[in-house]
């Protein structure tokens, strides 16, 4: 019997992604490196690097997604998190995430289904997140 296929990427902090642009959400490009995609479920995994000073608008995704902060500080729905940090955003809920402070941040991004993104009116009431 052969071992199941496994995807292993060492030294994530040194990896570089391709410039990604979502001008209706972010004020500039950020790095996005695809790590894995499951054709059956549509789940997508990425390594993302936000540059210092990146600004983001409130938005939502059809699929839930999880972020694991590896480096830097991130603001997630009004709360600042530092590595190692875990953030989970339910499907369809308004959210906001961007680097916090003067430095950028590096994180693993796991979409629990196919990726999509929709801008959300910032005047709408926004839910808060909790930490445990």
Secondary structure, 3 states (H helix, E strand, C coil): CCCCCCCCCCCHHHCCCEEECCCCCECCCEEEEEEEECCCCCCEEEEEEECCCCCECCEECCCCEEEEEEEEEEEECCEEEECCEEEEECCCCCECEEECCCCCEEEEEEECCCCCCEECCCCCCCCCCCCC
